[in-house]
Amino acid sequence: MMKKENNIIKYVLITISFLFVFTMLLLPLASIILNSLQKGWKFYFSSITDKNVLSALKVTIIATVSAVLVNTVFGIVVAWLITKFSFRGKNILATLIDIPFSISPVIAGLAFIMTFGRMGWANAIIEKINQFFVLDIKIVFAIPGVILATIFVTFPFIAREIIPILNAQGKAEEEAAALMGASGFTIFRKITFPQIKWGLFYGIILCTARALGEFGAVNALSKARGKTFTLPLEIDALYLSGTSDAITSAFAVSSILVLVSIVILIIKNIVEHKSEKI
């Protein structure tokens, strides 16, 4: 009797789970794909090759690649520091890493505006640098601002994937290698990195996915369509245009992010499968 009740509960939970995933995830994604093709393939390709869309794609790629590169270096450095060394303020540093998880991305964007905008304390420094070196450096409402915002909202992902692995690894192997005369880089390359490589790759995947879809912080720092808009901002601009063609184009551009998300999901599952084998 107990086994029968357990089976009933199991199948009820399975049904609820699949219905929820279908309703909240699969159905909306399928709707995006279908709506993007409702005016035919010719309109679809003309939509995704529009100059504003291509510009937004370029800015998105620049911001994403920059965020991944910076956060990969930062994630490895801060994870190694927190797990392998003891110092004052260690817990504070570990807590500060999670700030992007706890505040709204819009607030982050506004914080950059108040720092690098016309009223910001750093604006005077930037203007002096521009005058001295005859440059035209801009942060707010320019691509550097978009990159900074993307880095900010994504920097915890890689560090948070590596830290638990290094904590579980311990220090014994590194200390033994150091006693035998191995350099710090050799220890990292031959002992530490092989342990964290799949966690690092998984963190890079999460960082990439988050960077591609960022809207709030970037929206606060990007106001020039065709110059500093990312794909999410371009989709929003097309949809708010209100015309039938623009809305269909918004779905077409959205389908790019959907397809990229599916590819990222496949890679994520491969990485999880590989890491479980180790």
N, C-alpha and C positions, 0 to 999 in steps of 0.2 A: 504494500500500500504506500509506504514511504517512497519507494523508488518511483512508483507511478506519479505521485505528487511532485517529486523532484523533476521528472521529465516534463510534466505539464508546465511547471514554473520556468524550466529551461526554454521550452518552445515559445512560451508567452514573451519572455525576455528577448529571445532572438527575433521574434516578429516585431516587437516594439522597436528594437534597435534598427532593423532593416527599414521599417517604415519611416523612422526618424531620419535616417541617412538619405533615403530616397527623396523624402519631402524637402529636407533642408539643404541637401547638397546636390544630388544627381539631377533632380527635376529642374532647379534653377540653372545649372550648368548646361543641361540639354536645351533649355529655353533660349539661352544666349546663342548657342550654335545655330539653332533653327531660325531664330530671328535675324541672325547675321546673314543668312542665305536666302531670306524671303524675296529679295529682288534680283536673285540670280548671281552667278559666279562673276560675271563681268562687273557688276556693281560692287561686289565684295572686294575684288582685286583693286578696283579704282579707289575704294575707301581706304584700304590698308596701305596703298602706295601714295596717298595724298601727301603733299609736302609738309603739312603740319604734323601728320602722323609719323612720317619718317624722321622729322626733327625730334619729336617726342620720344621715339624709339631710340634715337642716338643719345639723347640726354639720359634716358633711363639706363642704357647700357653703361654709359660713362659713370653715372652715380653708383650703379650696382657693382661694377668692377672695382671702383675706388673704395667703396665700403668694404667689400670682401677682402681686398688686399690689406687695407689698414687694420681691419678687425682681426684678420688672421695673425698678423704680427703682434698686435695688442693682446689678442686672446692667448697666444702661446706664452708671451712674456709674463702677463699678469697671472696666468694659471701656474706657471713654474714658480713665480715669486711667492704666491700665496701658499703653495703646497710644499715647497722645498726649503723655505727660509722662515725664520722667526724674527719679527721686528715689531716695534711699537706701531700701532695703527693698522695692524693686519686685518682685524675684524671690521674696522671702519672702511678700509679699501674694499673688502669683500662685499660690504653692504652697498657702497656707492656704485658698484658695478650694476646693481639691479635697478638703479634710478629710472632708466628708460621703460622698465616694466611697470613702474608705479605712477608715472605722470602721463598726462595726455600729450600725444605728439604735437598738437596745436600749441600747447604751452611751450614745448621745446622750440618750435618755430618762432614764437614771440620772443623767447629768451634770446635767440640769435639776433633778432631784429633790434632788441634793446641793447645788444652788445656791439653789433657791427653796423647798425643803421645810422642815420644822420644824427640821432640823439644819443647814440651809444658811446661808451668811453673809449672803445677801440677805433672808432672812426677817425679821430684826430691822428692817431698813429698811422693808420692806413693812408690818410691824405698826405702826411709828411713823407712817407715812403714813396708815394706816387710822384710828389714834387721833386724829391731828391734824385730818384732814378728815372724820371720822366716815364712813368708807367700809368696804367689806368686799371688798377686792381679794384674790383668790386666784389663784395661778398653777398650782401642782401640784394634780392631780385636779380641774381646772376647765377651762373652754373656753380661757382664755388659754394654758394649758400645751399644749393640743392644737394651738393655732395656732403657738406657738413651735416645737414639735417638727416640725410640717409645714414651716414656713419653713426650719428647719435642714437637713432632709434634701433640700430642693429648691433651695436657693439657688445651687448651681453651674451649673444647667442653662442659664439665660438668658445669664449672663456668658460661659460657654464656647462658646456659639453665636455671640456677637457679636465676641469677641476676635479670632478668625482673620480675620473680614471686615475689621475695622478695621486689622489688621496688613497685609493685602493692599492696602487702600486707600492706605496711606501718609499723609503729612502735607502733601504739596505743595499740594493744593487749599485746605485749611484755612489754611495759612500765606499763600497768595496772597490769600485773602479777608480775612484779618486785616490784611495790608498795605494793602488798599484801604479799611480802616476799618470792616469788618463786625464786629458784636458777637459775643460767644461764642454767645449763643442763636441768632442769625441763622445763624451758621456751622453749628451743630448742626442747625437746622431745614431749611436749604436744601441742605446738602452732606452732612453725616454721616448724618442719619436716612434719606434716600432710599436710601443704600447698605446700611443695616443692617436695613431694615424687614422683609424676608422672613426674615432670620436671627433677628430679634427675635420675630417671630410663631412661627417654628418652635420657638424656645426656650420660649415661653409654652405651646405645645402639650405639649412634653415635661414642663415643670414641672407642668402641670395633670394629666397622666396619672400622674405620680409621686405627686402630692399625693392624688389620689383613691384610690390603692391602698396608701398608707402604713399599716403595721401596727405594727412593732416599737417605734418611738419613742413613738407615740401610745398604745400598749398600756401602756407604763410610766407614762404620765401621766394615764391615763383609767380610772377604776374605777367610775363611776356609770352603769349601764345606763339608758337613757331620758333621760339628761341630758348626758353627755359622750362617749358612745360614737359612733364614726364607723361608716360602713357595713361596712368590713372587720371591726371589732370585733363588730358586731351579728351578722354572718354567723358568726363564730367562736362566739359565745355560743349562737346557735340550733343550730348543728351539734353542739356539745358537750352540748346538752340531752339528746340521745340518742333522743328520741321520734320516731316516724315523721313526724308532722305538722311538728315543729320542723325536722327535717332537710330535708323538702321545702320548708319556708319559707326555709331557708338557701339552697337552690338558687334559689328565686324571687328572693330579694334579690340573690344573686350575678348573676343574669341582668341586673339593672339595670346593674351595673358592666361586664358583657360588652357590652351594647348601647352604653353610653357609650364604651367602648374602641373599638368599631367605628366610631362617629361620629368620634372623635378620629383614628383611622387614616385615614379618608376625607379629613378636613381636612388631615392631615399630608401625604398624597399630593398634594392640590391645591396646598398651599404649596410642596412640592418641585418640582412641575411649573411653577408660576409663577416660582420663583426660577431655574430652569434656563433659562427663556426670556430672562431679563434679561442 
